[in-house]
Amino acid sequence: MNISFQNFKLLNILIIALALVSCSTKSHEFSISKPETVEGKLKGYIDIVDQPYKLEFEKGGGIPGNDLQAIVNIKFKIIRHVDFEISSGYNKGINIDLKFLDESGLEPISESFGLAGKEQDEFESYLKSGNGEKIFKMRGPQMISSESSFINKSDWSKVKFIKIFSSVKN
């Protein structure tokens, strides 16, 4: 294989650029608070598995350049199946909000994360008949231009715990 000096230089620049991009991606890991990680109507029915969690980003629909969405994959555990009716249809019966808390229990992050679309439907099925542990994608803001701008606009370093707030329409 014969590579010209110009192509060799271009290949080196590309490798360095890729290395810089992969190193510049920020994320933030946090744990959960124990013993009460779920509040509201689903307290006593589900819990969050105690493990490190990480703020991540995935490409989605949207305007090119503003097409990232913040997500946190939360592992839930069934304590017992729901023993009440959950309404379904257009106006979903379950509302799950993921809140980020600092050491004193305050919310340093104003962004809202929750279940949407098929995750909402799967979560309702899981509550009714599931068992064991299952991961659900908690979706945050859409239309994010870059991971670093999203992380830098709030003080994610203050986040020490996560907690789920739940309500059910029945």
DSSP file (Angstrom, degrees, kcal/mol; ACC not computed):
  #  RESIDUE AA STRUCTURE BP1 BP2  ACC     N-H-->O    O-->H-N    N-H-->O    O-->H-N    TCO  KAPPA ALPHA  PHI   PSI    X-CA   Y-CA   Z-CA
    1    1 A M              0   0    0      0, 0.0     2,-0.6     0, 0.0     0, 0.0   0.000 360.0 360.0 360.0 126.1    0.0    0.0    0.0
    2    2 A N        -     0   0    0      0, 0.0     2,-0.5     0, 0.0     0, 0.0  -0.920 360.0-173.9-112.2 111.5    1.5    3.3   -1.1
    3    3 A I        -     0   0    0     -2,-0.6     2,-0.0     4,-0.0     0, 0.0  -0.903  20.4-130.9-108.6 130.0    0.2    6.4    0.8
    4    4 A S     >  -     0   0    0     -2,-0.5     4,-2.5     1,-0.1     5,-0.2  -0.333  23.8-112.8 -72.6 160.4    1.3    9.8   -0.3
    5    5 A F  H  > S+     0   0    0      1,-0.2     4,-2.5     2,-0.2     5,-0.2   0.889 118.2  53.5 -60.1 -40.3    2.6   12.3    2.2
    6    6 A Q  H  > S+     0   0    0      1,-0.2     4,-2.3     2,-0.2    -1,-0.2   0.920 111.2  44.7 -62.3 -45.4   -0.5   14.5    1.7
    7    7 A N  H  > S+     0   0    0      2,-0.2     4,-2.5     1,-0.2    -1,-0.2   0.875 112.0  53.0 -66.8 -36.7   -2.8   11.6    2.4
    8    8 A F  H  X S+     0   0    0     -4,-2.5     4,-2.2     2,-0.2    -2,-0.2   0.909 110.4  47.7 -63.4 -42.5   -0.8   10.5    5.4
    9    9 A K  H  X S+     0   0    0     -4,-2.5     4,-2.2     2,-0.2    -2,-0.2   0.915 112.1  49.3 -63.9 -44.4   -1.0   14.1    6.8
   10   10 A L  H  X S+     0   0    0     -4,-2.3     4,-2.2     1,-0.2    -2,-0.2   0.895 110.0  51.4 -63.0 -41.0   -4.7   14.2    6.2
   11   11 A L  H  X S+     0   0    0     -4,-2.5     4,-2.3     2,-0.2    -1,-0.2   0.907 109.8  49.8 -63.3 -42.6   -5.2   10.8    7.9
   12   12 A N  H  X S+     0   0    0     -4,-2.2     4,-2.4     2,-0.2    -2,-0.2   0.902 110.3  50.1 -62.9 -41.8   -3.2   12.0   10.9
   13   13 A I  H  X S+     0   0    0     -4,-2.2     4,-2.5     1,-0.2    -1,-0.2   0.912 110.7  50.1 -63.5 -42.1   -5.3   15.2   11.2
   14   14 A L  H  X S+     0   0    0     -4,-2.2     4,-2.4     2,-0.2    -2,-0.2   0.911 110.6  48.9 -63.4 -43.1   -8.5   13.1   11.0
   15   15 A I  H  X S+     0   0    0     -4,-2.3     4,-2.1     2,-0.2    -2,-0.2   0.911 112.5  47.9 -64.1 -43.1   -7.3   10.7   13.7
   16   16 A I  H  X S+     0   0    0     -4,-2.4     4,-2.3     2,-0.2    -2,-0.2   0.913 111.4  50.8 -64.2 -43.0   -6.4   13.7   16.0
   17   17 A A  H  X S+     0   0    0     -4,-2.5     4,-2.3     1,-0.2    -2,-0.2   0.915 110.7  48.7 -61.7 -43.7   -9.8   15.4   15.4
   18   18 A L  H  X S+     0   0    0     -4,-2.4     4,-2.3     1,-0.2    -1,-0.2   0.893 110.6  51.2 -63.6 -39.2  -11.7   12.2   16.2
   19   19 A A  H  X S+     0   0    0     -4,-2.1     4,-1.7     2,-0.2    -2,-0.2   0.904 110.8  48.4 -64.4 -41.3   -9.6   11.7   19.4
   20   20 A L  H  X S+     0   0    0     -4,-2.3     4,-1.5     2,-0.2    -2,-0.2   0.903 111.3  49.8 -66.1 -41.5  -10.4   15.3   20.5
   21   21 A V  H  X S+     0   0    0     -4,-2.3     4,-0.6     1,-0.2     3,-0.2   0.923 111.7  47.9 -63.6 -44.3  -14.1   14.9   19.8
   22   22 A S  H  < S+     0   0    0     -4,-2.3     3,-0.4     1,-0.2    -1,-0.2   0.826 113.7  47.8 -68.6 -29.8  -14.3   11.7   21.7
   23   23 A C  H  < S+     0   0    0     -4,-1.7    -1,-0.2     1,-0.2    -2,-0.2   0.737 104.9  60.0 -80.3 -23.0  -12.4   13.2   24.7
   24   24 A S  H  < S+     0   0    0     -4,-1.5     2,-0.4    -3,-0.2    -1,-0.2   0.578  75.9 108.5 -85.0  -8.0  -14.6   16.4   24.7
   25   25 A T     <  -     0   0    0     -4,-0.6     2,-0.3    -3,-0.4    -3,-0.0  -0.562  57.3-157.0 -72.0 122.6  -17.9   14.6   25.4
   26   26 A K        +     0   0    0     -2,-0.4     2,-0.3     2,-0.0   125,-0.1  -0.721  17.4 169.6 -99.0 150.2  -18.9   15.3   28.9
   27   27 A S        -     0   0    0     -2,-0.3     2,-0.4    29,-0.0    29,-0.1  -0.944  22.2-137.9-146.1 169.0  -21.2   13.2   31.0
   28   28 A H  E     -A   55   0A   0     27,-0.5    27,-2.3    -2,-0.3     2,-0.3  -0.986   9.4-157.9-136.4 127.4  -22.2   13.2   34.6
   29   29 A E  E     +A   54   0A   0     -2,-0.4     2,-0.3    25,-0.2    25,-0.2  -0.780  18.7 167.5 -99.7 146.4  -22.7   10.1   36.8
   30   30 A F  E     -A   53   0A   0     23,-2.6    23,-3.3    -2,-0.3     2,-0.1  -0.957  22.5-135.4-149.8 165.7  -24.8   10.2   40.0
   31   31 A S        -     0   0    0    129,-1.0     2,-0.3    -2,-0.3   131,-0.2  -0.394  26.7-101.8-111.2-169.4  -26.2    7.7   42.4
   32   32 A I        -     0   0    0    129,-0.3     2,-0.3    -2,-0.1   131,-0.1  -0.816  28.0-113.0-116.1 158.9  -29.6    7.4   44.1
   33   33 A S        -     0   0    0    129,-1.2   128,-0.0    -2,-0.3   129,-0.0  -0.696  42.2-121.1 -88.5 142.6  -30.8    8.3   47.5
   34   34 A K  S    S+     0   0    0     -2,-0.3     0, 0.0     1,-0.1     0, 0.0  -0.911  73.9  18.6-122.1 153.1  -31.9    5.5   49.8
   35   35 A P  S    S+     0   0    0      0, 0.0     2,-0.8     0, 0.0    -1,-0.1  -0.992 125.1  35.4 -90.4 -15.9  -34.1    4.4   51.5
   36   36 A E        +     0   0    0      1,-0.2    -3,-0.1    11,-0.1     3,-0.1  -0.823  56.9 150.2-105.7 103.2  -36.9    6.3   49.7
   37   37 A T        +     0   0    0     -2,-0.8   127,-3.0     1,-0.1     2,-0.4   0.535  63.3  57.5-105.5  -9.7  -36.3    6.7   46.0
   38   38 A V  E     -b  164   0B   0    125,-0.2     2,-0.3     8,-0.1   127,-0.2  -0.987  62.8-177.1-125.7 129.7  -39.9    6.7   44.8
   39   39 A E  E     +b  165   0B   0    125,-2.9   127,-1.9    -2,-0.4     3,-0.4  -0.811  44.4  27.6-116.9 160.6  -42.6    9.2   46.0
   40   40 A G  E >  S-b  166   0B   0     -2,-0.3     3,-1.7     1,-0.2   127,-0.2  -0.490 112.6 -18.3  92.9-159.1  -46.2    9.4   45.3
   41   41 A K  T 3  S+     0   0    0    125,-1.1    -1,-0.2     1,-0.3   126,-0.1   0.754 132.2  53.0 -60.1 -30.5  -48.8    6.8   44.2
   42   42 A L  T >> S+     0   0    0     -3,-0.4     3,-2.3     2,-0.1     4,-1.7   0.427  75.7 123.0 -90.9   2.7  -46.2    4.2   43.1
   43   43 A K  B <4 S+c   46   0B   0     -3,-1.7     4,-0.1     1,-0.3    -4,-0.1  -0.464  80.3  22.3 -62.1 130.1  -44.3    4.3   46.4
   44   44 A G  T 34 S+     0   0    0      2,-0.6    -1,-0.3    -2,-0.2     3,-0.1   0.271 117.4  68.6  92.7 -10.6  -44.3    0.7   47.7
   45   45 A Y  T <4 S+     0   0    0     -3,-2.3    34,-3.3     1,-0.3    35,-1.5   0.746 107.1  17.0-105.7 -37.2  -44.9   -0.7   44.2
   46   46 A I  E  <  -cD  43  78B   0     -4,-1.7    -2,-0.6    32,-0.3    -1,-0.3  -0.897  60.1-171.8-131.8 161.7  -41.6    0.1   42.4
   47   47 A D  E     - D   0  77B   0     30,-1.8    30,-2.4    -2,-0.3     2,-0.5  -0.931  28.1-111.6-142.6 167.7  -38.1    1.0   43.4
   48   48 A I  E     - D   0  76B   0     -2,-0.3    28,-0.2    28,-0.2     2,-0.2  -0.889  36.1-114.8-102.5 133.6  -35.0    2.2   41.6
   49   49 A V        -     0   0    0     26,-3.1     2,-0.9    -2,-0.5    26,-0.3  -0.499  32.0-116.0 -69.3 132.3  -32.1   -0.3   41.6
   50   50 A D        +     0   0    0     -2,-0.2    -1,-0.1   -19,-0.1   -19,-0.1  -0.594  68.9 111.6 -75.6 105.9  -29.2    1.2   43.5
   51   51 A Q  S    S-     0   0    0     -2,-0.9     2,-0.1   -21,-0.1    24,-0.1  -0.957  74.2 -73.9-161.7 165.3  -26.4    1.7   40.9
   52   52 A P        -     0   0    0      0, 0.0     2,-0.3     0, 0.0   -21,-0.2  -0.470  47.3-159.0 -67.7 142.0  -24.5    4.6   39.3
   53   53 A Y  E     -A   30   0A   0    -23,-3.3   -23,-2.6    -2,-0.1     2,-0.4  -0.884   1.7-152.9-121.2 156.1  -26.6    6.4   36.7
   54   54 A K  E     -A   29   0A   0     -2,-0.3    19,-0.5   -25,-0.2     2,-0.5  -0.987  17.7-125.1-136.2 136.5  -25.3    8.6   33.9
   55   55 A L  E     +A   28   0A   0    -27,-2.3   -27,-0.5    -2,-0.4     2,-0.3  -0.685  43.3 174.0 -75.0 125.6  -26.7   11.5   31.9
   56   56 A E  E     -E   71   0B   0     15,-2.9    15,-2.7    -2,-0.5     2,-0.4  -0.776  22.4-137.2-130.0 173.4  -26.4   10.5   28.2
   57   57 A F  E     -E   70   0B   0     -2,-0.3     2,-0.4    13,-0.2    13,-0.2  -0.982  13.4-172.0-134.6 144.9  -27.5   11.9   24.9
   58   58 A E  E     -E   69   0B   0     11,-2.1    11,-2.0    -2,-0.4     2,-0.2  -0.991  29.7-108.6-136.8 149.1  -29.0   10.4   21.8
   59   59 A K  E     +E   68   0B   0     -2,-0.4     9,-0.2     9,-0.2     2,-0.2  -0.480  48.1 157.8 -71.9 141.7  -29.7   11.7   18.3
   60   60 A G  E     -     0   0B   0      7,-3.0    -1,-0.0     1,-0.2     2,-0.0  -0.705  44.2 -55.2-143.0-164.5  -33.4   12.3   17.6
   61   61 A G  E    S+     0   0B   0     -2,-0.2    82,-0.4     3,-0.0     2,-0.3  -0.259  78.2  89.3 -73.1 169.2  -35.6   14.2   15.3
   62   62 A G  E    S-     0   0B   0     80,-0.1     5,-0.2    81,-0.1     3,-0.1  -0.790  80.1 -30.5 134.6-176.8  -35.3   17.9   15.1
   63   63 A I  E >  S-E   66   0B   0      3,-0.5     3,-3.2    -2,-0.3    80,-0.0  -0.561  74.4 -98.0 -73.7 131.0  -33.5   20.7   13.3
   64   64 A P  T 3  S+     0   0    0      0, 0.0    -1,-0.1     0, 0.0    81,-0.0  -0.274 116.3  26.6 -51.6 131.2  -30.0   19.7   12.2
   65   65 A G  T 3  S+     0   0    0     79,-0.1     3,-0.1    -3,-0.1    -2,-0.1   0.132 121.7  58.3  96.0 -19.1  -27.6   21.0   14.8
   66   66 A N  E <  S+E   63   0B   0     -3,-3.2    -3,-0.5     1,-0.1    79,-0.2  -0.350  72.0 110.6-130.9  50.8  -30.3   20.9   17.5
   67   67 A D  E     +     0   0B   0     76,-0.2    -7,-3.0    78,-0.2     2,-0.3   0.030  43.5 106.8-122.0  28.0  -31.2   17.2   17.3
   68   68 A L  E     -EF  59 144B   0     76,-1.8    76,-2.4    -9,-0.2     2,-0.4  -0.769  46.6-160.4-102.2 153.0  -29.9   15.7   20.6
   69   69 A Q  E     -E   58   0B   0    -11,-2.0   -11,-2.1    -2,-0.3     2,-0.3  -1.000  17.8-127.9-131.7 135.3  -32.0   14.6   23.5
   70   70 A A  E     +E   57   0B   0     71,-1.7    70,-3.4    -2,-0.4     2,-0.3  -0.609  36.1 174.2 -78.4 137.6  -30.9   14.1   27.1
   71   71 A I  E     -EG  56 139B   0    -15,-2.7   -15,-2.9    -2,-0.3     2,-0.4  -0.977  25.4-162.1-141.9 155.5  -31.7   10.7   28.6
   72   72 A V  E     - G   0 138B   0     66,-1.9    66,-2.6    -2,-0.3     2,-0.8  -0.974  20.2-140.4-134.8 123.9  -31.1    8.7   31.7
   73   73 A N  E     - G   0 137B   0    -19,-0.5     2,-0.5    -2,-0.4    64,-0.2  -0.767  24.2-164.9 -85.9 113.0  -31.6    4.9   31.6
   74   74 A I  E     - G   0 136B   0     62,-2.8    62,-2.9    -2,-0.8     2,-0.7  -0.851  13.1-143.3-105.5 131.6  -33.2    4.0   35.0
   75   75 A K  E     - G   0 135B   0     -2,-0.5   -26,-3.1   -26,-0.3    60,-0.3  -0.841  22.2-166.0 -96.1 115.1  -33.5    0.4   36.2
   76   76 A F  E     -DG  48 134B   0     58,-3.0    58,-2.1    -2,-0.7     2,-0.4  -0.624   7.2-154.8 -97.3 157.8  -36.7   -0.1   38.0
   77   77 A K  E     -DG  47 133B   0    -30,-2.4   -30,-1.8    56,-0.2     2,-0.4  -0.999  17.4-127.4-134.0 130.3  -37.6   -3.1   40.3
   78   78 A I  E     +D   46   0B   0     54,-2.0    54,-0.3    -2,-0.4   -32,-0.3  -0.631  24.4 177.0 -75.7 126.3  -41.2   -4.3   41.0
   79   79 A I  S    S-     0   0    0    -34,-3.3     2,-0.3     1,-0.5   -33,-0.2   0.820  74.5 -20.4 -91.6 -45.0  -41.9   -4.6   44.7
   80   80 A R  S    S-     0   0    0    -35,-1.5    -1,-0.5    47,-0.0     3,-0.1  -0.965  77.0 -95.5-158.2 154.2  -45.5   -5.6   44.1
   81   81 A H        -     0   0    0     -2,-0.3    47,-0.2    -3,-0.1    46,-0.1  -0.375  51.2 -92.9 -72.2 150.6  -48.0   -5.3   41.3
   82   82 A V        -     0   0    0     45,-1.3    -1,-0.1     1,-0.1     4,-0.1  -0.352  29.5-163.7 -63.8 141.4  -50.4   -2.4   41.2
   83   83 A D        +     0   0    0     -3,-0.1     2,-0.3     2,-0.1    -1,-0.1  -0.060  64.9  72.4-116.6  29.9  -53.7   -3.2   42.9
   84   84 A F  S    S-     0   0    0      0, 0.0     2,-0.2     0, 0.0    -2,-0.0  -0.934  88.7 -90.2-139.6 163.1  -55.6   -0.3   41.4
   85   85 A E        -     0   0    0     -2,-0.3     2,-0.5    85,-0.1    -2,-0.1  -0.496  30.7-158.2 -76.8 139.9  -56.9    0.7   38.0
   86   86 A I        -     0   0    0     -2,-0.2    84,-0.2    -4,-0.1     8,-0.1  -0.980  16.7-134.7-118.1 118.9  -54.7    2.7   35.6
   87   87 A S        -     0   0    0     82,-2.1     6,-1.0    -2,-0.5     2,-0.2  -0.363  26.1-169.0 -70.8 154.2  -56.5    4.7   32.9
   88   88 A S        +     0   0    0      4,-0.2     3,-0.3     5,-0.1     2,-0.3  -0.666  34.3  70.0-131.4-174.1  -55.2    4.4   29.4
   89   89 A G  S    S-     0   0    0     -2,-0.2     3,-0.1     1,-0.2     4,-0.1  -0.671 102.0 -20.0 101.5-157.2  -55.6    6.1   26.1
   90   90 A Y  S    S+     0   0    0     -2,-0.3     2,-1.3     1,-0.2    -1,-0.2   0.904 133.5  52.9 -57.9 -46.1  -54.7    9.6   24.9
   91   91 A N  S    S-     0   0    0     -3,-0.3    -1,-0.2     2,-0.0    78,-0.0  -0.712  96.2-140.8 -93.6  86.9  -54.5   11.0   28.4
   92   92 A K        -     0   0    0     -2,-1.3    -4,-0.2     1,-0.1    -5,-0.1  -0.007   3.4-137.2 -53.1 150.5  -52.1    8.4   30.0
   93   93 A G  S    S+     0   0    0     -6,-1.0    76,-4.0    75,-0.1     2,-0.4   0.672  79.6  64.9 -85.7 -18.4  -52.7    7.3   33.5
   94   94 A I  E     -H  168   0B   0     74,-0.2     2,-0.5    -7,-0.1    74,-0.2  -0.894  54.9-172.3-113.8 135.1  -49.2    7.3   34.9
   95   95 A N  E     -H  167   0B   0     72,-2.9    72,-2.0    -2,-0.4     2,-0.5  -0.982   6.9-177.5-123.8 120.2  -46.9   10.3   35.3
   96   96 A I  E     -H  166   0B   0     -2,-0.5    19,-0.6    70,-0.2     2,-0.5  -0.973   2.6-171.8-118.9 122.3  -43.3    9.7   36.3
   97   97 A D  E     -HI 165 114B   0     68,-2.7    68,-2.6    -2,-0.5     2,-0.6  -0.967  12.8-149.5-117.0 127.7  -40.9   12.6   36.9
   98   98 A L  E     -HI 164 113B   0     15,-2.5    15,-0.8    -2,-0.5     2,-0.4  -0.848  19.2-168.5 -93.4 122.0  -37.2   12.1   37.4
   99   99 A K  E     -H  163   0B   0     64,-2.8    64,-2.0    -2,-0.6     2,-0.5  -0.882  15.0-141.3-114.1 145.3  -35.8   14.7   39.7
  100  100 A F  E     -H  162   0B   0     -2,-0.4     9,-0.6     9,-0.4     2,-0.3  -0.916  24.4-167.0-107.1 126.6  -32.1   15.4   40.4
  101  101 A L  E     -H  161   0B   0     60,-2.8    59,-3.0    -2,-0.5    60,-2.2  -0.844  13.7-140.3-119.6 149.7  -31.2   16.3   43.9
  102  102 A D    >   -     0   0    0      4,-2.6     3,-1.8    -2,-0.3    57,-0.1  -0.305  49.3 -80.2 -91.7-174.4  -28.2   17.8   45.7
  103  103 A E  T 3  S+     0   0    0     55,-0.3    56,-0.1     1,-0.3    -1,-0.0   0.790 131.4  48.6 -60.4 -29.3  -27.0   16.7   49.1
  104  104 A S  T 3  S-     0   0    0      2,-0.1    -1,-0.3     0, 0.0     3,-0.1   0.416 121.2-103.4 -93.0   2.6  -29.6   18.7   51.0
  105  105 A G  S <  S+     0   0    0     -3,-1.8     2,-0.1     1,-0.3    -2,-0.1   0.506  77.9 133.2  91.1   4.4  -32.5   17.5   48.9
  106  106 A L        -     0   0    0      1,-0.0    -4,-2.6    -5,-0.0    -1,-0.3  -0.471  61.2-115.6 -84.4 161.6  -32.9   20.6   46.7
  107  107 A E        +     0   0    0     -6,-0.2    -6,-0.2     1,-0.1    52,-0.1  -0.819  31.8 174.7-101.7  97.8  -33.2   20.5   42.9
  108  108 A P        +     0   0    0      0, 0.0    47,-0.5     0, 0.0     2,-0.5   0.630  69.3  65.1 -75.9 -11.3  -30.2   22.1   41.3
  109  109 A I        -     0   0    0     -9,-0.6    -9,-0.4    45,-0.1    45,-0.0  -0.950  60.2-169.6-115.5 125.6  -31.4   21.1   37.8
  110  110 A S        +     0   0    0     -2,-0.5    -1,-0.1   -11,-0.1     2,-0.0   0.569  52.0 113.6 -89.7  -8.6  -34.7   22.5   36.5
  111  111 A E        -     0   0    0      1,-0.1     2,-0.4    30,-0.0   -11,-0.2  -0.329  61.8-134.2 -66.7 144.0  -34.9   20.2   33.5
  112  112 A S        -     0   0    0    -13,-0.1     2,-0.4   -15,-0.0   -13,-0.1  -0.846  20.1-173.3-103.3 134.5  -37.7   17.7   33.5
  113  113 A F  E     +I   98   0B   0    -15,-0.8   -15,-2.5    -2,-0.4     2,-0.3  -0.974  20.0 138.0-124.6 140.6  -37.2   14.0   32.6
  114  114 A G  E     -IJ  97 139B   0     25,-2.3    25,-3.0    -2,-0.4     2,-0.3  -0.932  51.0 -69.5-162.0-175.9  -40.0   11.5   32.2
  115  115 A L        -     0   0    0    -19,-0.6     2,-0.3    -2,-0.3   -19,-0.1  -0.637  47.6-179.5 -87.1 146.8  -41.4    8.6   30.2
  116  116 A A    >>  -     0   0    0     21,-0.4     3,-1.5    -2,-0.3     4,-0.5  -0.994  41.7 -24.9-146.1 151.1  -42.7    9.2   26.7
  117  117 A G  H 3> S+     0   0    0     -2,-0.3     4,-1.6     1,-0.3     3,-0.5  -0.173 126.9   4.0  56.7-127.8  -44.3    7.2   23.9
  118  118 A K  H 3> S+     0   0    0      1,-0.2     4,-2.8     2,-0.2    -1,-0.3   0.812 129.3  59.9 -65.9 -30.1  -43.6    3.5   23.8
  119  119 A E  H <> S+     0   0    0     -3,-1.5     4,-2.3     2,-0.2    -1,-0.2   0.892 104.0  52.4 -63.3 -37.3  -41.7    3.7   27.1
  120  120 A Q  H  X S+     0   0    0     -4,-0.5     4,-2.0    -3,-0.5    -2,-0.2   0.942 112.0  44.5 -60.9 -48.8  -44.8    5.0   28.8
  121  121 A D  H  X S+     0   0    0     -4,-1.6     4,-2.0     1,-0.2    -2,-0.2   0.913 114.1  49.2 -63.5 -43.8  -46.9    2.0   27.4
  122  122 A E  H  X S+     0   0    0     -4,-2.8     4,-2.5     1,-0.2    -1,-0.2   0.874 109.5  52.8 -63.7 -37.3  -44.2   -0.5   28.3
  123  123 A F  H  X S+     0   0    0     -4,-2.3     4,-2.4     2,-0.2    -1,-0.2   0.910 107.6  50.7 -65.7 -42.3  -43.9    0.9   31.8
  124  124 A E  H  X S+     0   0    0     -4,-2.0     4,-1.7     2,-0.2    -2,-0.2   0.914 112.4  47.0 -61.7 -42.7  -47.7    0.6   32.4
  125  125 A S  H  X>S+     0   0    0     -4,-2.0     4,-2.7     1,-0.2     5,-0.6   0.906 110.4  53.1 -63.8 -41.9  -47.5   -3.1   31.2
  126  126 A Y  H  X5S+     0   0    0     -4,-2.5     4,-1.8     1,-0.2    -2,-0.2   0.904 108.6  50.2 -59.8 -43.0  -44.5   -3.7   33.5
  127  127 A L  H  <5S+     0   0    0     -4,-2.4   -45,-1.3     1,-0.2    -1,-0.2   0.878 114.8  43.8 -63.5 -38.2  -46.5   -2.3   36.5
  128  128 A K  H  <5S-     0   0    0     -4,-1.7    -2,-0.2   -47,-0.2    -1,-0.2   0.889 139.3  -3.4 -77.4 -40.0  -49.5   -4.5   35.8
  129  129 A S  H  <5S+     0   0    0     -4,-2.7    -3,-0.2    -5,-0.1    -2,-0.2   0.426 100.0 107.6-137.6  -0.3  -47.8   -7.8   35.0
  130  130 A G     << -     0   0    0     -4,-1.8     2,-0.3    -5,-0.6     4,-0.0  -0.216  39.7-172.1 -78.8 171.3  -44.0   -7.5   35.1
  131  131 A N        +     0   0    0      2,-0.1     2,-0.1   -50,-0.0   -52,-0.1  -0.963  45.8  22.8-153.0 168.5  -41.6   -8.7   37.6
  132  132 A G  S    S-     0   0    0     -2,-0.3   -54,-2.0   -54,-0.3     2,-0.4  -0.386 100.8 -34.0  73.4-151.7  -37.9   -8.4   38.3
  133  133 A E  E     +G   77   0B   0    -56,-0.2     2,-0.3    -2,-0.1   -56,-0.2  -0.841  55.2 175.9-112.2 144.3  -35.9   -5.5   37.1
  134  134 A K  E     -G   76   0B   0    -58,-2.1   -58,-3.0    -2,-0.4     2,-0.4  -0.992  25.0-128.3-149.2 140.8  -36.2   -3.5   33.8
  135  135 A I  E     -G   75   0B   0     -2,-0.3     2,-0.4   -60,-0.3   -60,-0.2  -0.735  23.8-172.2 -91.6 134.1  -34.5   -0.5   32.4
  136  136 A F  E     -G   74   0B   0    -62,-2.9   -62,-2.8    -2,-0.4     2,-0.7  -0.979  25.1-121.7-126.0 141.0  -36.6    2.4   31.1
  137  137 A K  E     -G   73   0B   0     -2,-0.4     2,-0.7   -64,-0.2   -21,-0.4  -0.709  20.4-157.2 -83.4 115.2  -35.4    5.4   29.2
  138  138 A M  E     -G   72   0B   0    -66,-2.6   -66,-1.9    -2,-0.7     2,-0.4  -0.858  17.1-147.8 -94.1 116.9  -36.3    8.6   31.0
  139  139 A R  E     -GJ  71 114B   0    -25,-3.0   -25,-2.3    -2,-0.7   -68,-0.2  -0.691  17.9-177.9 -94.6 135.7  -36.3   11.4   28.4
  140  140 A G        -     0   0    0    -70,-3.4   -27,-0.1    -2,-0.4    -1,-0.1  -0.075  48.8 -19.6-105.5-150.8  -35.3   14.9   29.1
  141  141 A P        -     0   0    0      0, 0.0   -71,-1.7     0, 0.0    -1,-0.3  -0.180  59.4-149.2 -59.0 146.1  -35.2   18.0   26.9
  142  142 A Q  S    S+     0   0    0    -73,-0.2   -73,-0.2     1,-0.2   -75,-0.1  -0.563  70.4  48.5-103.5 173.8  -35.2   17.6   23.1
  143  143 A M        +     0   0    0    -82,-0.4     2,-0.4     1,-0.2   -76,-0.2   0.896  69.1 165.4  63.3  43.5  -33.6   19.9   20.6
  144  144 A I  B     -F   68   0B   0    -76,-2.4   -76,-1.8    -3,-0.2    -1,-0.2  -0.762  29.6-155.2 -91.3 135.9  -30.2   20.2   22.3
  145  145 A S  S    S-     0   0    0     -2,-0.4     2,-0.3     1,-0.3   -78,-0.2   0.872  72.1  -3.3 -81.1 -37.3  -27.4   21.6   20.2
  146  146 A S     >  -     0   0    0      1,-0.1     4,-1.8   -80,-0.1    -1,-0.3  -0.995  58.3-125.0-154.6 152.1  -24.5   20.0   22.0
  147  147 A E  H  > S+     0   0    0     -2,-0.3     4,-2.6     1,-0.2     5,-0.2   0.930 111.1  50.5 -60.4 -47.0  -23.8   17.8   25.1
  148  148 A S  H  > S+     0   0    0      1,-0.2     4,-2.6     2,-0.2    -1,-0.2   0.872 108.3  51.1 -65.4 -37.3  -21.4   20.3   26.6
  149  149 A S  H  > S+     0   0    0      2,-0.2     4,-1.2     1,-0.2    -1,-0.2   0.893 112.3  47.7 -67.6 -36.5  -23.7   23.3   26.3
  150  150 A F  H  X S+     0   0    0     -4,-1.8     4,-0.5     2,-0.2     3,-0.3   0.939 115.7  43.5 -66.9 -46.4  -26.5   21.3   28.0
  151  151 A I  H ><>S+     0   0    0     -4,-2.6     3,-0.8     1,-0.2     5,-0.7   0.896 114.7  50.3 -66.0 -39.8  -24.3   20.1   30.8
  152  152 A N  H 3<5S+     0   0    0     -4,-2.6    -1,-0.2    -5,-0.2    -2,-0.2   0.712  97.4  67.1 -74.2 -20.1  -22.6   23.5   31.2
  153  153 A K  H 3<5S+     0   0    0     -4,-1.2     2,-0.3    -3,-0.3    -1,-0.2   0.695 108.8  36.5 -76.9 -15.6  -25.9   25.5   31.4
  154  154 A S  T <<5S-     0   0    0     -3,-0.8     2,-1.5    -4,-0.5     3,-0.2  -0.892  92.8-107.0-128.6 161.6  -26.8   23.9   34.8
  155  155 A D  T > 5 +     0   0    0    -47,-0.5     3,-1.7    -2,-0.3     4,-0.3  -0.585  43.9 165.4 -92.1  77.9  -24.6   22.8   37.7
  156  156 A W  G > < +     0   0    0     -2,-1.5     3,-1.2    -5,-0.7    -1,-0.2   0.695  66.9  74.9 -65.4 -19.2  -24.7   19.1   37.2
  157  157 A S  G 3  S+     0   0    0      1,-0.3    -1,-0.3    -3,-0.2    -2,-0.1   0.739  90.1  58.7 -66.9 -19.6  -21.8   18.7   39.6
  158  158 A K  G <  S+     0   0    0     -3,-1.7     2,-0.4   -56,-0.1   -55,-0.3   0.649  79.7 106.0 -81.0 -15.4  -24.2   19.4   42.5
  159  159 A V    <   +     0   0    0     -3,-1.2   -57,-0.2    -4,-0.3     3,-0.1  -0.519  31.1 153.1 -70.8 121.4  -26.4   16.4   41.5
  160  160 A K        +     0   0    0    -59,-3.0  -129,-1.0    -2,-0.4     2,-0.3   0.598  60.7  22.8-118.5 -23.7  -25.8   13.7   44.1
  161  161 A F  E     - H   0 101B   0    -60,-2.2   -60,-2.8  -131,-0.1     2,-0.3  -0.932  58.5-145.2-142.2 161.1  -29.1   11.8   44.0
  162  162 A I  E     - H   0 100B   0     -2,-0.3  -129,-1.2   -62,-0.2     2,-0.3  -0.947  15.8-174.8-125.3 154.1  -32.1   11.0   41.9
  163  163 A K  E     - H   0  99B   0    -64,-2.0   -64,-2.8    -2,-0.3     2,-0.5  -0.995  19.0-133.9-147.0 145.2  -35.7   10.5   42.9
  164  164 A I  E     -bH  38  98B   0   -127,-3.0  -125,-2.9    -2,-0.3     2,-0.5  -0.872  13.4-163.6-102.0 130.0  -38.8    9.4   41.1
  165  165 A F  E     -bH  39  97B   0    -68,-2.6   -68,-2.7    -2,-0.5     2,-0.3  -0.963  18.2-170.7-110.6 127.7  -42.1   11.4   41.7
  166  166 A S  E     +bH  40  96B   0   -127,-1.9  -125,-1.1    -2,-0.5     2,-0.3  -0.896  18.1 175.0-126.3 148.8  -45.2    9.5   40.6
  167  167 A S  E     - H   0  95B   0    -72,-2.0   -72,-2.9    -2,-0.3     2,-0.4  -0.979  13.4-154.8-143.3 154.8  -48.9   10.1   40.1
  168  168 A V  E     - H   0  94B   0     -2,-0.3     2,-0.6   -74,-0.2   -74,-0.2  -0.996   8.1-147.6-135.7 129.7  -51.6    7.9   38.6
  169  169 A K              0   0    0    -76,-4.0   -82,-2.1    -2,-0.4    -2,-0.0  -0.859 360.0 360.0 -92.6 122.9  -54.9    8.9   37.0
  170  170 A N              0   0    0     -2,-0.6    -1,-0.1   -84,-0.2   -85,-0.1   0.373 360.0 360.0-135.8 360.0  -57.5    6.3   37.7
